[in-house]
Amino acid sequence: MPKIAVVHHTGYGHTLWLTKAVIEGVRKVDQATVSDVPVAEAEGRMGELDQADAIIMGCPTYMGSLSADMKRFMELTSRTYLDQAWSNKIAAGFTNSGGYAGDKLSTLLAMAVFAAQHGMTWVSLGLATGCAARDDDIDSARNATGAYLGAVSRSPVDVDADHGLTRGDHETGVHLGRRVAEMAAQFIRGRMAST
């Protein structure tokens, strides 16, 4: 039974929609459990993160990088890093910003480097770009922006958080959550078979 923790931060509420989609995807995998861990609660819930088979991180991209709250969470894990206590866990990430690109790759790269420092195995999105042809609909295509390192979504800056995601961005988040839970289940089966 894979245990997945989703550690996330949302500033204005937009990234929370993608968080919910990722959690929905995890729940689609038989026997997978998910812990919803806002970064503000992460310090008090480190035991859950230690017990997780996979940690999916998500935050907005602000000024081309991680949100300060996500960075603070990462810095809280320095003892865990020194002990390499998360080595061989699965990791993945997602982010949201107002622009179609918005330098979201920088945020995903920072998450992937963080995971690598902890000895974790990064899981990519595993989707081809969904919007490569002229007639493709950017609102309904999965992976419309062609991100591969993780799930990305766009929330126009002039709408409130109730606006939600496009159908394609929602489905992209669901896909990432399901993919990570399936990969974690495979890792668990592999570990059990080798003992």
LINUR-V140129 format. One record per backbone hydrogen bond with DSSP energy under -0.5 kcal/mol. NH is the residue of the N-H (numbers start at 1). CO is the residue of the C=O. Records with the same first field share a line. If there is no record, write none. Layout:
NH->CO ; CO
This chain:
4->2 ; 33
5->54
6->35
7->5 ; 56
8->6 ; 37
9->58
17->13 ; 14
18->14
19->15
20->16
21->17
22->18
23->19
24->20
25->21
26->22
27->23
28->24 ; 25
29->26
30->28
32->29
33->2
35->4
36->34
37->6 ; 35
38->36
39->8
41->38
42->38 ; 39
43->39
44->41
45->41 ; 42
46->43
48->45
49->45
50->46
51->47
52->48
53->3
54->3
55->90
56->5
57->55 ; 92
58->7
59->94
61->96
62->60 ; 65
65->62
67->60
71->67
72->68
73->69
74->70
75->71
76->72 ; 73
77->73 ; 74
78->75
81->77
82->78
83->79
84->80 ; 81
85->80
87->84
88->119
89->86
90->53
91->121
92->55
94->57
95->151
96->59
97->153
104->101
106->103
107->103
108->104
109->105
110->106
111->107
112->108
113->109
114->110
115->111
116->112
117->113
118->114
119->116
120->115
121->89
122->120
123->91
124->122
125->148
126->148
130->143
136->133
138->136
140->137
141->137
144->141
146->143
151->93
153->95
155->97
159->156
163->160
164->161
168->139
170->166
171->167
172->168
173->169
174->170
175->171
176->172
177->173
178->174
179->175
180->176
181->177
182->178
183->179
184->180
185->181
186->182
187->183
188->184
189->185
190->186
191->187
192->188
193->189
194->190
195->192
